[in-house]
């Protein structure tokens, strides 16, 4: 999720730079963080669960007869 957000934000920044927009490193960092938070909220709103890397993941138990 974080990587997908970073790639999407990098694309947004590339388009902005191509159009002559300049941002400070601080505003890029802040925008990246905000983009990740907003993307997470949108995914949660449609039913996804965002889990941190390395977090325990639920296991499906398959009944075997």
C-alpha positions as a Markdown table, in Angstrom:
| # | Residue | x | y | z |
|---|---|---|---|---|
| 1 | Unk | 0.0 | 0.0 | 0.0 |
| 2 | Unk | 2.8 | 2.4 | 0.9 |
| 3 | Unk | 4.7 | 1.6 | -2.2 |
| 4 | Unk | 1.6 | 2.1 | -4.4 |
| 5 | Unk | 0.9 | 5.4 | -2.8 |
| 6 | Unk | 4.5 | 6.5 | -3.2 |
| 7 | Unk | 4.5 | 5.6 | -6.9 |
| 8 | Unk | 1.2 | 7.4 | -7.5 |
| 9 | Unk | 2.5 | 10.5 | -5.7 |
| 10 | Unk | 5.7 | 10.4 | -7.7 |
| 11 | Unk | 3.7 | 10.4 | -10.9 |
| 12 | Unk | 1.7 | 13.4 | -9.6 |
| 13 | Unk | 5.0 | 15.2 | -8.8 |
| 14 | Unk | 6.5 | 14.4 | -12.2 |
| 15 | Unk | 3.5 | 15.9 | -14.0 |
| 16 | Unk | 3.7 | 19.0 | -11.7 |
| 17 | Unk | 7.5 | 19.4 | -12.4 |
| 18 | Unk | 6.9 | 19.0 | -16.2 |
| 19 | Unk | 4.4 | 21.9 | -15.9 |
| 20 | Unk | 7.0 | 24.1 | -14.1 |
| 21 | Unk | 5.8 | 23.7 | -10.6 |
| 22 | Unk | 8.4 | 23.7 | -7.8 |
| 23 | Unk | 7.9 | 22.4 | -4.3 |
| 24 | Unk | 10.2 | 22.4 | -1.3 |
| 25 | Unk | 11.4 | 19.1 | 0.1 |
| 26 | Unk | 9.2 | 19.7 | 3.2 |
| 27 | Unk | 6.1 | 20.2 | 1.2 |
| 28 | Unk | 6.8 | 17.1 | -0.9 |
| 29 | Unk | 7.3 | 15.0 | 2.2 |
| 30 | Unk | 4.1 | 16.4 | 3.7 |
| 31 | Unk | 2.2 | 15.9 | 0.5 |
| 32 | Unk | 3.4 | 12.3 | 0.3 |
| 33 | Unk | 2.3 | 11.6 | 3.8 |
| 34 | Unk | -1.1 | 13.2 | 3.2 |
| 35 | Unk | -1.5 | 11.2 | -0.1 |
| 36 | Unk | -0.9 | 8.0 | 1.8 |
| 37 | Unk | -3.4 | 8.8 | 4.5 |
| 38 | Unk | -6.1 | 9.8 | 2.0 |
| 39 | Unk | -5.5 | 6.8 | -0.1 |
| 40 | Unk | -5.7 | 4.6 | 3.0 |
| 41 | Unk | -9.0 | 6.2 | 4.0 |
| 42 | Unk | -10.4 | 5.7 | 0.5 |
| 43 | Unk | -9.5 | 2.0 | 0.5 |
| 44 | Unk | -10.9 | 1.5 | 4.1 |
| 45 | Unk | -14.1 | 3.2 | 3.0 |
| 46 | Unk | -14.7 | 0.6 | 0.3 |
| 47 | Unk | -13.9 | -2.3 | 2.6 |
| 48 | Unk | -10.2 | -3.0 | 2.6 |
| 49 | Unk | -8.1 | -3.4 | 5.7 |
| 50 | Unk | -4.7 | -1.7 | 5.9 |
| 51 | Unk | -2.2 | -3.7 | 8.0 |
| 52 | Unk | 1.3 | -2.7 | 8.8 |
| 53 | Unk | 4.2 | -4.6 | 7.2 |
| 54 | Unk | 5.1 | -7.5 | 9.5 |
| 55 | Unk | 1.8 | -7.5 | 11.3 |
| 56 | Unk | 0.2 | -10.9 | 12.0 |
| 57 | Unk | -2.1 | -11.8 | 9.2 |
| 58 | Unk | -5.3 | -13.9 | 9.8 |
| 59 | Unk | -5.0 | -17.5 | 8.6 |
| 60 | Unk | -7.7 | -19.3 | 6.9 |
| 61 | Unk | -8.3 | -22.7 | 8.4 |
| 62 | Unk | -9.2 | -25.3 | 5.9 |
| 63 | Unk | -11.2 | -28.3 | 7.3 |
| 64 | Unk | -9.8 | -31.5 | 5.9 |
| 65 | Unk | -11.9 | -34.6 | 6.0 |
